[in-house]
Amino acid sequence: MIENPYYSPEMHGPYELFSLGDFVLEEGYTLRDCQLAYATFGELSPAKDNAILVTTWYSGTHQIFADAYIGSEHALDPEKYFIVVINQIGNGLSSSPHNTEGPHAMARFPHVRIGDDVRAQEQLLRERFGIEQLELVTGGSMGAQQTYEWAVRFPDKVKRAASIAGTAKNTPHDFIYTEALVEAITSDPAFRGGWYESSSDVRAGLARHARIWSVMGFSTEFWKQEQWRPLGFASADDFQVGFVDAYFGPMDPNDLLCMAWKWQRGDVSRHTGGDLAAALGRVTAKMFVMPIDEDMFFPVRDCAAEQELVPNSELRVVESVAGHLGLFGLDPGYMQQIDRHLGELLEAPA
Amino acid sequence: MIENPYYSPEMHGPYELFSLGDFVLEEGYTLRDCQLAYATFGELSPAKDNAILVTTWYSGTHQIFADAYIGSEHALDPEKYFIVVINQIGNGLSSSPHNTEGPHAMARFPHVRIGDDVRAQEQLLRERFGIEQLELVTGGSMGAQQTYEWAVRFPDKVKRAASIAGTAKNTPHDFIYTEALVEAITSDPAFRGGWYESSSDVRAGLARHARIWSVMGFSTEFWKQEQWRPLGFASADDFQVGFVDAYFGPMDPNDLLCMAWKWQRGDVSRHTGGDLAAALGRVTAKMFVMPIDEDMFFPVRDCAAEQELVPNSELRVVESVAGHLGLFGLDPGYMQQIDRHLGELLEAPA
């Protein structure tokens, strides 16, 4: 347990907590009184047939969805849908290394898998709201991993799915990329094997981690076109200091490492003995696979190859010069595309 | 001055040294008795009209060209041409931080620019061999930077030029990528501000630097297709340990940093007050611009945009799933393409 004011409603907007009780992880550990932080938008219909689940990405919380994706002007319209954004385990708002007491605190927080998150989310939706079927599951990056996991694990519960900028089975290159992120943090002597006094002690490792995100998180063209200018920065380094470093700087190192381990091992073919085609063949949801055209580490071709294995699916490429972190809605045209695709998906029979 | 057996003829094949005398750098420092290490292949014709200059890339030496690019079966045919491969300043064989004594040893080695290398190379070719004009200048990556610099700075001396996987003006993304490489080394406490006792003390930083190369040096598809298998490795990590780490591990940290600083600032528009079109408009050489299709940090579009500014040029895209480090000739089809393009260029009127 470590104090970190970043992980608070003041920073991320209001959320509620749901206790899963003692939650047994795939890797064989029990998180006692495991908590999921979630936020809802809109009203659940009496028939409980208007629920949408939104999952979160690496380092992300429900906040970005509240700020950029959800609203009456968006496809994720709380006037029509009951939208539940559930923070992934380890993201700092749900049970995470930094906010856990007892034997699993900090560096001893057990490894968590995408499948654990999805089972936990299913339990929350069912026990808290009585939701048995979702109109849509969607998320970006690690949220796409969770989306695929939902569609493969609980095909009867997912009518529609939209995976944005992410894969069903993590790629070898993504594993290596994430390993560099991990090493950036753990190599900081102040990390002390995960037993730092304060996350800010690990500022050098967190900054190094942020700068590797600068290299891969945006596209080569983003930097060339100086797309940081319309975001209000005076130079590339000003943008890195004021946006990239500032975004990751207050986060908890162990929390990031928990998510990184999970990201590296996301793989729906764990359900089918390694047979990805068999796993994706189980999906009955109407699915849109939505890579970002300038993504450096979830390239369109990787997403397209998986889409071809999903029976009732379409490839919907999203254009964003920002690259992967276009997920933040940095491009003016990004949300229009997301809304168009999600809107069409929600209108489609399923 | 530090002993490092990696930088020796035993490791890199035979080479000779040429003293430039006291060489004044653009940044305003004087390298006393500055040495260029070079290797020649073939015989200079009496008319001195068959000379080819090959320049080296970041971390590279003349060795890779001797091993993979030069031979009677290649376009760079020593039976027809007199081929001079000149090691760039800072690469460990030419004057470099680790092999310099006196006030410029190690961490105090001055900043060197691409223009310094090209002036030094011109001096060597003229003073040592009496070469006033080159049939071809070619090089990859930082060698492409030197190639462009030659064509802009000495248009009358360059009949043909081929820039492989590199740019005339370094891109903002490349700057950021290189900064991550620099930080990987300098953040190792054993680096001690550049005053380590032995380069192997900095093994953690060198390994971190190597692993960032793993992320960017190869393509996402290289890893996905497990292209390390035909290279004789049992797993992705086996390849990283046995090839990537092993390649960079014995190198001198300060030497790498010298090259990195130079790479970051390569820019022929320094000759024209920042006007890249004006600089490239000076090129009179017949030029082939040869990006690698899967290059993660010298993408084809960046190279193509520059090619359009070179009057007598063609874009010749080289296919290699290995990505940027396809430069090593890892793909079976790579050298055939290089030979075809360079062969056609050498046959072209110029």
Interface residues (C-beta under 8 A of the other chain):
Chain A: T171 P172 H173 F175 I176 Y177 E179 A180 E183 A184 S187 D188 P189 A204 R208 R211 I212 S214 V215 M216 F218 S219 T220 E221 F222 W223 K224 E226 A236 Q240 M296 F297 P299 R301 D302
Chain B: T171 P172 H173 F175 I176 Y177 E179 A180 E183 A184 S187 D188 P189 A204 R208 R211 I212 S214 V215 M216 F218 S219 T220 E221 F222 W223 K224 E226 A236 Q240 M296 F297 P299 R301 D302
